[in-house]
Amino acid sequence: MGFRSRELDVEGLVVQNTVAKWFDDIKHLRNTSYPIYWLGGTLGHLGFRIFAITSLWQAVQMSEKAAWVALVGFLYGIPLLPCSPFAGWLGDKKMSRGILLVAACIAGAFVAGIYGWVVSKQYESQLYLGTANLFVGMSFAFYGASRLALLSTILHGNNVFSVASLDLSSTRMMGFVGPVAAGLLLTYYDYTVALSVAALTLLGSALAFIILNFSIDKRNHNFLHNENNGENSYISASYGSSESVLSYLKGDRIVLLLLFMGLMAIPIGMTYLKMTPVFVDKVLQGGPALYGNLIGVASAFAAISGLFVSFATNVSKPTEKCVMAVVSFGFSLVVFAYTRTFWMLYLIAGLTGLFQGVFLTIMNATYQSRVPDLFRGRIIGSYGMVWGLLPVATIGAGYLTDKFSVVWVINMSGWFCVLVGIVSIVWLRIERRHITV
């Protein structure tokens, strides 16, 4: 009994020290450019999410065809596929990251504002809606890759894994606030107001990143200058070498397996986000508020899981934890597809977001903390390409929804994620046998 008590005391001290170190890391961030970086990212994600949710709900109201809703999601997400490699390459040129962020936010705000004006004049059409989503999606592609690549650059000496997890958690929380805000704006106001709020929020993000560019102190500027032109100048000779990136991936099996799981699980599993408006409208007979709340709850739990991951200075066996999260995510999608009780829907949506948040946070934080600066932009660009496959899968999901049902599509995407987890487990066991031999 006494041994058990001492064991609990030791565990309590470990938790206490972990939390204390986490708060200490957060305090140190006040001496960096992270606070203004965080503000810009929070506003940026909020603006993009409000626009995306508003557009998807408008698409549902424009047509009875689920394929049309899928097409709108496709146009918003497909720019990630061609733009991410280019954005990643630019992201490796650190001095361009802040400029790229500002340009992306201003472009997104401009398109959202123009489309809001079009809707206010009642000129909206499927062509205008699709075009607006395509251009805002391009803005988001450059925004996402350049912002992620910039984070570790401004955190000199700080715990990148922990801060990257915390940062992803805060932006995921905007995945809660954005859909809920969009749902309320559409319920009590109209599309014009929702689109105007999205545009103004993106302008606020652009302003924050402009301040970020001017607020980086001389120490950080000299660090970047030396890193680009001084002792690390050998990097420039390797920028164009794709073979060096492939060689790195062959040597880092953890990053390679995480990319594989993302390539398989994200495009198929995350289609539920695009098909949820159809699910709410056709199956649940609900409105935009219910749609926004379900997506918001999933995003909130994803943010909470990211917050817990951020308490770790690193995650031991990240691949194993990702596998378990992907499998659990798949099972939660299967249950979600067949749930009709509203309180149960919120619960399952929360669990779906929780498991989703675990594997996405570990992937994101691992890429930012583990990958050398030489390759980080291109690895993150590759990760962006994985998200670029989501709209392609969404088109297929829309077609299958019209042919079968939205319930069938969400259910099958869940089972596919379970299959990805099983394949990853086999991969890990083969790797361990090779190491043992």
C-alpha positions in Angstrom: 0.0 0.0 0.0 2.9 2.4 0.9 4.7 1.5 -2.4 1.5 2.3 -4.3 1.2 5.6 -2.5 4.8 6.5 -3.3 4.2 5.5 -7.0 1.3 7.9 -7.1 3.3 10.7 -5.6 6.0 10.2 -8.2 3.4 10.3 -11.0 1.9 13.4 -9.5 5.3 15.1 -9.4 6.0 14.2 -13.1 2.6 15.7 -14.1 3.3 18.8 -12.0 6.8 19.2 -13.5 5.4 18.7 -17.0 2.7 21.4 -16.5 5.2 23.8 -14.9 7.6 23.4 -17.8 4.7 23.9 -20.3 3.8 27.2 -18.6 7.4 28.2 -18.5 7.7 27.6 -22.3 4.6 29.7 -22.8 6.1 32.6 -20.7 9.2 32.5 -22.9 7.0 33.1 -26.0 6.4 36.7 -24.8 10.0 37.4 -25.8 9.5 36.2 -29.4 7.3 37.3 -32.3 4.9 34.4 -31.6 2.1 36.5 -30.0 1.5 38.5 -33.1 2.0 35.4 -35.2 -0.7 33.7 -33.1 -3.1 36.6 -33.6 -2.6 36.6 -37.4 -3.1 32.9 -37.6 -6.2 32.9 -35.4 -7.9 35.6 -37.4 -6.8 34.0 -40.7 -8.2 30.6 -39.8 -11.4 32.2 -38.6 -11.9 34.2 -41.8 -11.3 31.2 -44.1 -13.6 28.9 -42.0 -16.5 31.4 -42.1 -16.1 31.7 -45.8 -15.9 27.9 -46.4 -18.9 27.1 -44.2 -21.0 29.9 -45.7 -20.2 28.8 -49.2 -21.0 25.1 -48.5 -24.4 26.0 -47.0 -25.2 28.3 -49.9 -24.3 25.4 -52.3 -26.7 23.1 -50.5 -29.5 25.7 -51.0 -28.6 26.3 -54.6 -29.0 22.7 -55.7 -30.5 19.4 -54.6 -27.5 17.5 -56.0 -24.9 16.4 -53.5 -22.4 16.4 -56.4 -22.8 20.2 -56.7 -21.9 20.6 -53.0 -18.9 18.3 -53.5 -17.8 20.4 -56.5 -17.8 23.6 -54.4 -15.7 21.8 -51.8 -13.5 20.5 -54.6 -12.9 24.0 -56.0 -12.0 25.4 -52.5 -9.5 22.6 -51.7 -8.0 21.6 -55.1 -5.5 24.6 -55.2 -3.7 22.8 -52.3 -2.6 20.2 -54.8 -0.7 22.4 -57.3 0.0 25.4 -55.0 1.4 23.5 -52.0 4.7 22.4 -53.6 5.4 26.0 -54.9 4.3 27.4 -51.5 6.6 24.9 -49.7 9.6 25.9 -52.0 8.9 29.6 -51.2 8.5 28.7 -47.6 12.1 27.4 -47.5 13.2 30.9 -48.5 12.4 32.3 -45.0 12.5 36.0 -45.9 9.5 35.5 -48.3 7.2 33.8 -45.7 5.8 36.9 -44.1 5.3 38.6 -47.4 3.5 35.5 -48.8 1.2 35.4 -45.7 0.2 39.1 -46.1 -0.5 38.7 -49.8 -2.6 35.5 -49.2 -4.7 37.1 -46.6 -5.3 40.3 -48.6 -6.2 38.2 -51.7 -8.7 36.1 -49.7 -10.3 39.1 -48.1 -10.6 40.8 -51.6 -12.4 37.8 -53.1 -14.7 37.2 -50.1 -15.6 40.9 -50.2 -16.3 41.0 -53.9 -18.4 37.9 -53.7 -20.3 39.3 -50.7 -21.1 42.4 -52.9 -22.2 40.1 -55.7 -24.6 38.3 -53.3 -25.9 41.6 -51.9 -26.9 42.6 -55.5 -28.5 39.2 -56.0 -26.2 38.3 -58.9 -25.1 35.1 -57.3 -24.9 32.0 -59.4 -23.2 28.6 -59.3 -20.5 30.0 -61.6 -19.7 32.9 -59.3 -19.8 30.7 -56.1 -17.4 28.2 -57.7 -15.0 30.9 -58.9 -15.0 32.6 -55.5 -14.2 29.3 -53.8 -11.4 28.5 -56.3 -9.6 31.8 -55.6 -10.1 31.8 -51.9 -8.8 28.2 -51.9 -5.7 29.4 -53.7 -5.2 32.1 -51.0 -5.6 29.5 -48.3 -3.0 27.1 -50.0 -0.3 29.8 -49.9 -1.4 31.0 -46.5 -1.2 27.6 -44.8 2.1 26.4 -46.2 4.0 29.6 -45.6 2.5 30.1 -42.1 3.5 26.6 -40.9 7.0 26.9 -42.4 7.5 30.3 -40.6 6.7 29.0 -37.0 9.9 27.2 -36.1 11.9 30.1 -37.6 10.6 32.6 -35.0 10.9 30.2 -32.1 14.7 30.1 -31.8 15.6 27.9 -28.8 12.0 27.2 -27.7 10.2 23.9 -27.6 9.0 23.7 -31.2 7.0 20.5 -30.8 5.0 21.8 -27.8 4.4 25.2 -29.3 3.5 23.8 -32.7 0.9 21.5 -30.9 -0.4 24.5 -28.9 -0.6 26.6 -32.1 -2.5 23.9 -34.0 -4.9 23.6 -31.0 -5.7 27.3 -31.1 -6.3 27.4 -34.9 -8.4 24.3 -34.5 -10.5 26.2 -32.0 -11.2 28.6 -34.8 -12.6 25.5 -36.5 -15.2 25.6 -33.7 -15.7 29.4 -33.6 -15.8 29.8 -37.4 -18.6 27.3 -38.1 -20.7 28.3 -35.1 -20.3 32.0 -36.1 -21.2 31.3 -39.7 -24.2 29.3 -38.6 -25.4 32.1 -36.4 -24.8 34.8 -39.0 -26.7 32.8 -41.6 -29.5 32.1 -39.2 -30.0 35.6 -38.0 -28.6 37.7 -40.9 -27.7 36.6 -44.4 -24.9 35.5 -46.8 -23.8 39.1 -47.4 -23.1 39.7 -43.7 -21.3 36.4 -43.2 -19.1 37.0 -46.2 -18.4 40.5 -45.1 -17.3 39.3 -41.6 -15.0 36.7 -43.3 -13.4 39.5 -45.5 -12.9 41.8 -42.5 -11.4 39.0 -40.4 -8.9 38.2 -43.2 -7.9 41.8 -43.5 -7.3 41.8 -39.7 -5.0 38.8 -40.2 -3.1 40.6 -43.0 -2.6 43.6 -40.7 -1.2 41.3 -38.0 1.3 39.7 -40.4 2.3 43.1 -41.6 3.1 44.1 -38.0 4.9 40.7 -37.6 7.2 41.6 -40.5 8.1 44.9 -38.9 8.2 43.6 -35.3 10.9 40.9 -35.8 13.7 42.4 -33.8 17.3 42.8 -35.0 18.4 39.6 -33.3 15.9 37.5 -35.2 16.8 39.4 -38.4 20.5 38.7 -38.0 19.7 35.1 -37.2 17.9 34.8 -40.5 20.6 36.7 -42.4 23.3 34.4 -41.0 21.3 31.3 -41.6 20.7 32.2 -45.2 24.1 33.8 -46.0 26.6 32.6 -43.3 27.4 29.3 -41.8 24.4 27.6 -43.4 25.0 29.0 -46.8 25.7 25.5 -48.1 21.9 25.0 -48.0 21.4 27.1 -51.1 23.3 24.6 -53.2 20.8 21.9 -52.2 17.6 23.8 -52.7 16.8 22.4 -56.1 17.6 18.9 -55.2 14.5 16.7 -54.9 16.8 13.7 -54.5 18.0 15.0 -51.2 14.4 15.2 -49.9 13.8 11.6 -51.0 17.0 10.5 -49.4 15.9 12.2 -46.1 12.5 10.5 -46.2 14.2 7.1 -46.8 16.3 7.7 -43.7 13.5 9.0 -41.5 10.9 6.2 -41.4 8.8 8.0 -38.8 8.1 11.0 -41.1 7.6 8.7 -44.1 5.0 6.6 -42.3 3.2 9.7 -41.0 3.1 11.0 -44.6 1.7 7.7 -45.8 -1.1 7.7 -43.1 -1.9 11.2 -44.0 -2.0 10.4 -47.7 -4.5 7.6 -47.1 -6.6 8.8 -44.1 -7.0 12.5 -44.8 -8.5 12.5 -48.3 -11.0 9.8 -47.6 -11.7 10.3 -43.9 -12.0 14.0 -43.9 -14.7 14.0 -46.6 -17.2 13.9 -43.8 -16.6 17.6 -43.3 -17.7 18.3 -46.8 -20.7 15.9 -46.7 -22.0 17.0 -43.3 -24.2 19.8 -44.8 -25.9 17.2 -47.0 -26.2 14.9 -44.0 -27.8 17.6 -41.9 -30.1 18.9 -44.6 -31.3 15.5 -46.1 -31.0 13.1 -43.2 -31.4 15.1 -40.1 -33.7 17.8 -41.6 -31.7 20.5 -39.8 -30.6 24.0 -40.6 -27.3 25.9 -40.8 -27.1 26.3 -37.0 -27.1 22.5 -36.5 -24.5 22.1 -39.3 -22.3 24.8 -37.9 -22.6 23.4 -34.3 -21.7 19.8 -35.4 -18.6 20.9 -37.3 -17.8 23.4 -34.4 -18.0 20.7 -31.7 -15.7 18.4 -33.8 -13.2 21.2 -34.2 -13.4 22.2 -30.5 -12.6 18.6 -29.4 -9.8 18.5 -32.0 -8.4 21.7 -30.3 -8.7 20.2 -26.9 -6.7 17.1 -27.9 -4.1 19.3 -29.5 -3.8 21.2 -26.2 -3.1 18.0 -24.3 -0.5 16.9 -26.9 1.2 20.3 -26.4 2.0 19.4 -22.8 4.6 17.0 -24.1 8.0 18.3 -25.1 7.9 15.4 -27.6 5.7 12.4 -28.2 7.3 9.0 -27.8 6.3 6.5 -30.5 4.3 9.1 -32.6 3.6 6.5 -35.3 1.9 4.1 -32.9 -0.2 6.9 -31.4 -1.2 8.1 -34.8 -2.2 4.6 -35.8 -4.5 4.2 -32.8 -6.0 7.7 -33.4 -6.7 6.9 -37.1 -8.4 3.6 -36.2 -10.5 5.3 -33.5 -11.3 8.1 -35.9 -12.6 5.6 -38.5 -14.8 3.8 -35.9 -16.3 7.1 -34.7 -17.2 8.0 -38.3 -19.1 4.7 -38.7 -21.1 5.4 -35.5 -21.7 9.0 -36.5 -23.2 7.9 -39.8 -25.9 5.9 -38.1 -26.7 8.2 -35.1 -29.9 10.1 -35.2 -30.3 11.3 -31.6 -29.2 14.9 -31.4 -27.3 14.7 -28.1 -25.6 11.5 -29.3 -24.7 13.3 -32.5 -22.9 16.0 -30.6 -21.1 13.4 -28.5 -19.9 11.4 -31.5 -19.0 14.5 -33.4 -16.8 15.5 -30.4 -15.1 12.1 -30.3 -14.5 12.2 -34.0 -12.8 15.6 -33.6 -10.9 14.3 -30.6 -9.3 11.4 -32.5 -8.9 13.6 -35.6 -7.1 16.2 -33.5 -4.6 13.7 -32.1 -3.3 12.4 -35.3 -3.3 15.7 -37.1 -1.5 17.4 -34.2 1.2 14.8 -34.0 1.7 14.9 -37.8 1.9 18.7 -37.9 4.1 19.1 -34.8 6.4 16.3 -35.9 7.0 17.8 -39.4 7.7 21.2 -37.8 10.0 20.0 -35.0 11.7 16.9 -36.5 12.3 17.8 -40.1 15.5 19.8 -40.7 15.1 23.4 -41.7 16.6 22.5 -45.1 13.6 20.3 -46.0 10.8 21.7 -43.8 9.1 23.8 -46.4 9.0 21.1 -49.0 7.8 18.4 -46.5 5.0 20.7 -45.3 4.3 21.4 -49.0 3.9 17.6 -49.5 1.6 17.5 -46.5 -0.4 20.3 -48.1 -0.7 18.2 -51.3 -2.2 15.5 -49.2 -5.0 17.9 -48.2 -5.2 18.9 -51.9 -6.3 15.3 -52.6 -9.3 15.8 -50.3 -11.4 17.8 -52.9 -10.7 15.1 -55.4 -12.1 12.5 -52.9 -15.0 14.9 -52.2 -16.0 14.8 -55.9 -16.1 11.0 -55.7 -18.0 11.2 -52.4 -20.6 13.5 -53.9 -21.1 11.1 -56.8 -21.5 8.2 -54.5 -23.9 10.1 -52.3 -26.2 10.7 -55.2 -25.9 7.0 -56.3 -26.2 5.5 -52.8 -26.6 7.8 -49.8 -24.6 10.2 -47.6 -24.9 7.7 -44.8 -23.2 5.0 -46.9 -20.4 7.4 -47.9 -19.6 8.5 -44.3 -19.8 4.9 -43.1 -17.4 3.6 -45.9 -14.9 6.4 -45.3 -14.8 5.4 -41.6 -14.0 1.7 -42.5 -11.3 2.9 -45.0 -9.6 4.7 -42.1 -9.7 1.5 -40.0 -8.1 -0.3 -42.9 -5.3 2.3 -43.2 -4.6 1.8 -39.5 -4.3 -2.0 -40.0 -1.9 -1.5 -42.9 0.2 0.9 -40.8 0.3 -1.7 -38.0 1.6 -4.3 -40.4 4.2 -1.7 -41.7 5.4 -1.1 -38.2 5.8 -4.8 -37.4 7.8 -5.3 -40.6 10.1 -2.4 -39.7 10.7 -3.8 -36.2 11.6 -7.2 -37.7 14.1 -5.6 -39.9 15.6 -3.7 -37.0 15.7 -6.9 -34.9 17.4 -8.9 -37.7 
